């Protein structure tokens, strides 16, 4: 299956050049492009690509502001003429950062990374992940995470008494986190079953769980059926 890609760059010539270069990669299907951020936001919401080739310096909004405006941001490869943004690019978990003019070898390397990301492997429960939230940095063991909550194109990660933001979608985290620990309670929440203190019936066949930190999280009607089967209740 090809990876659906979208190109955002305020220079039409740059868009055309990248489209031409991507034709050599059968794993990539360019489903659209835009030269303005406002146009890009609407098209991305409509087309739902899984990958963005995104310029940073643009009128209206820069590439980082464009990502902030998306409810569920795709994976990103930044393509820009300026290298001073590299650190910030990786702080928002970009897959790669290409400097213009893009050469074929570097593009091939980026697409290889994209291919590896397209089939993410489940992480082990004792694996630690790095979270940078503003000036704060955390190194968190997965088994210590109590639950995750969707916050637009971020997830809020609850552990101990902290709740930093991670620039990933809840769907992506569900694919990576171990099924032995984490259960998708609803569109908004992914919970660590080891931190459930209490389970109660709720409205219309749903369930409400109380987490160790006192948070109340509803399990949707559909997911409640799976949860009962999984937990043997």
FENURVEN-V858236 format. One record per backbone hydrogen bond with DSSP energy under -0.5 kcal/mol. NH is the residue of the N-H (numbers start at 1). CO is the residue of the C=O. Records with the same first field share a line. If there is no record, write none. Layout:
NH->CO + CO
This chain:
3->27
4->2
5->3 + 29
6->51
7->32
8->53
9->34
12->10
14->11
15->11
16->12
17->13
18->14
19->15
20->16
21->17
22->18
23->19 + 20
24->21
25->22
26->24
28->25
29->3
30->28
31->5 + 29
32->5
34->7
40->36
41->37
42->38
43->39
44->40
45->41
46->42
47->43
48->44
50->4
51->4
52->75
53->6
54->52 + 77
55->8
58->56
61->59
63->56
66->62
67->63
68->64
69->65 + 66
70->67
75->50
77->52
78->96
79->54
80->98
86->83
89->85
90->86
91->87
92->88 + 89
93->90
94->89
95->76
96->76
98->78
100->80
107->103
108->104
109->105
110->106
111->107
112->108
113->109
114->110
115->111
116->112
117->113
118->114
119->115 + 116
120->117
123->176
127->124
129->140
131->138
133->131 + 136
134->132
136->133
138->131
140->129 + 138
142->127
143->125
144->141
145->142
146->158
147->158
148->190
149->156
150->188
151->154
154->151
155->166
156->149
157->155 + 164
158->147 + 156
159->157 + 162
160->144
162->159
164->157
166->155
168->166
173->169
174->170
175->171
176->172
177->173
181->178
182->178
183->191
185->183 + 189
186->189
190->148
191->183
192->146
193->181 + 191
195->192
196->193
197->210
198->210
200->208
202->206
205->202
206->203
207->219
208->200
209->217
210->198
211->209 + 215
212->195
214->211
217->209 + 215
219->207
220->185 + 218
224->220
225->221 + 222
226->222
227->223
228->224
229->225
230->226
231->227
232->228
233->228
